[in-house]
């Protein structure tokens, strides 16, 4: 991918989070990586979305070194870097403070697979991290946020459940590319909303069966996927 194409894809992802109502003000950020070159493009810190152009996207390497000094990268850059280094199959990351996913993160409530909408994109429960320790918060907060996400994913496939709720904070979502990460962020907010409202009917609803979970997830994401053209 050319640098221009990477900048445009990451800009489009950032703007899409606004269009879908997943961020307000200058909250949130999206990034993407070109694995061949090791270059990362990420939203600049504090720039209003209405003003952003592809040229605003800040280019860094996997160590966080900026390759231009016109704009400061998102304050969450170090979280993104930890995830890119830990999960070589992902190509884009999105962080939002979307309402329902953030409610679940603040309540420390994982989102179980209650229905097929969830199962189409997440092959199991969307987990919540543990709380960061005082030392993690005061010394290496942003990097520690990435590390606690990696800890929460554990040995699992990050593309099978491409989201984690950071306790007391909000969701981090990823995908193979910026477009897929946006879709996953949108679906995460929808299933969080469904889970929140569903709790008014049943505070502890049972998840769908493993068979139904597998059927819906694998038809889109399995080796023999049948969904789509």
HUKAGI-V872416 format. One record per helix or strand. SS is the DSSP state (a for helix, b for strand). FROM is the first residue (numbers start at 1). LEN is the number of residues. Records with the same first field share a line. If there is no record, write none. Layout:
SS = FROM-LEN, FROM-LEN
This chain:
a = 3-17, 49-3, 54-3, 77-10, 99-8, 116-4, 134-20, 178-21, 210-12
b = 29-6, 39-4, 44-1, 58-3, 66-1, 73-1, 92-4, 111-1, 126-1, 128-1, 163-4, 170-6
